[in-house]
Amino acid sequence: MGARTAWLVLLASAVLEAVWATALGASDGLAEPLPTAVFTVTAVLSFIGLERAVRSIPLATGYAVWTGMGGALTVVWALVAGSQPWNPLVLLFLAGILVAVAGLALTERAEPEPGASDPA
């Protein structure tokens, strides 16, 4: 998997993390069948995506981006859905998470593809 594809898979996995976290909250302790099914499927897909992405992206960076973006998207969804009240500080700190994640993504060098030559 190329570096660009790995980053796209990682971001999709972060979106799935927000979905499974939200579904987990709606599952009433895994007692509600539909949210529990959504939680189970999206959690598995999210972890598979993370695993595939960190084959090309360094694990520490991949995990930080996955949890940071997933957590931030979960909060954004809670704000939009009205289950968490709006607060300027929440928005400020969410922006901080997103800037930090973007910084990690922009400064991290992906692992070279097997067989790729290193120009340095």
Protein Blocks (a to p, Z undefined) as FASTA:
>chain_A
ZZklmmmmmmmmmmmmmmmmmmmmmnnoolamklmmmmmmmmmmmmmmmmmmmmmgcfkl
mmmmmmmmmmmmmmmmmmmnopaccdfklmmmmmmmmmmmmmmmmmpccdddehiacfZZ
